[in-house]
Amino acid sequence: MDDRSHIANLIGSLAVHVDGQHWDRLLALFAPRVGVDYTSLFGGEAQAMTREDLIGGWRKLLPGFTRTCHVIGTPDVAISGDTARAAASVVAWHFVKEVELAGRDLWLVGGCYDISFEKIDGVWHIASLTLARAWAEGNLDLPRIAGERATR
């Protein structure tokens, strides 16, 4: 598999493993330290963290959703030596199916992922993940609700 195909496969694996809550497989996709920027969606500041902290945060949120579905489009990949960048459109559906949320059980998010990669010991890993030009609609309280459900 050539480098571009491998990177595109990593991006597809990200969506599959997030939705499947495959925590160990997600850890394997990321470099030991990763930059994360969801400021276009949530505000705040971009962060640098360990991959364990990133996946740990997802573990505290994603199980609170009844289900999620992340669809990431075909990426535009540029490679320069042992680093690469990719941009790909993304849409993510997040559901909490509870009777009291009937009609307000969906949080829909979209935008464009800007992802950087590092080749470490011959293997490509995600080094940063930025959600750019993000939008959201539906129940904007669902992340909070999911976080509360995940701690029950």
Residue pairs with C-beta under 8 A, 6 or more apart in sequence:
1 9
3 79
3 84
3 124
4 77
4 79
6 124
7 75
7 77
7 79
7 84
7 86
7 117
7 124
8 74
8 75
8 77
8 86
10 29
10 117
10 124
10 125
10 126
11 72
11 75
11 86
11 88
11 113
11 115
12 72
13 25
13 29
14 26
14 29
14 70
14 72
14 126
15 70
15 71
15 72
15 90
16 22
17 25
17 26
17 29
18 26
18 58
18 62
18 68
18 70
19 67
19 68
19 69
19 70
21 59
21 62
21 63
23 55
23 58
23 59
26 55
26 58
27 51
27 52
27 55
29 125
29 126
30 51
30 54
30 55
30 125
30 126
30 127
31 51
31 118
31 120
31 125
31 126
31 127
32 50
32 51
33 48
33 49
33 50
33 51
33 127
34 48
34 49
34 50
34 51
34 54
34 126
34 127
34 128
34 129
35 46
35 47
35 48
35 116
35 127
35 128
35 129
35 130
36 46
36 47
36 48
36 49
36 54
36 128
36 129
36 130
37 46
37 47
37 128
37 129
37 130
37 131
38 44
38 130
38 131
38 134
39 45
39 46
40 111
40 131
40 132
40 133
40 134
41 109
41 111
41 131
41 134
41 136
46 130
60 147
60 150
60 151
61 143
61 146
61 147
61 150
62 68
62 146
62 150
63 149
63 150
64 96
64 145
64 146
64 147
64 148
64 149
64 150
64 151
65 94
65 95
65 96
65 142
65 146
65 149
66 95
66 96
66 97
66 98
66 105
67 95
67 97
68 92
68 93
68 94
68 95
69 92
69 93
70 90
70 91
70 92
71 90
71 91
71 92
72 88
72 89
72 90
72 113
73 88
73 89
73 90
74 88
75 86
75 87
75 88
75 113
75 115
76 86
76 87
76 88
77 84
77 85
77 86
78 84
78 85
78 86
81 119
82 118
82 119
83 116
83 117
83 118
83 119
83 127
84 116
84 117
84 119
84 124
85 114
85 115
85 116
85 117
86 113
86 114
86 115
86 117
87 112
87 113
87 114
87 115
88 112
88 113
88 115
89 110
89 111
89 112
89 113
90 109
90 110
90 111
90 112
90 113
90 131
91 108
91 109
91 110
92 108
92 109
92 110
93 106
93 107
93 108
94 106
94 107
94 108
94 109
94 142
94 143
94 146
95 105
95 106
96 105
96 139
96 142
96 145
96 146
96 149
97 105
98 105
101 139
101 145
104 138
104 139
105 139
105 142
106 138
106 139
106 142
107 136
107 137
107 138
107 139
107 140
107 142
107 143
108 136
108 137
108 138
109 131
109 134
109 135
109 136
110 134
110 135
110 136
111 131
111 132
111 133
111 134
111 135
112 131
112 132
112 133
113 129
113 130
113 131
113 132
114 128
114 130
114 132
115 126
115 128
115 129
115 130
116 126
116 127
116 128
117 124
117 125
117 126
117 127
118 124
118 125
118 127
119 125
139 145
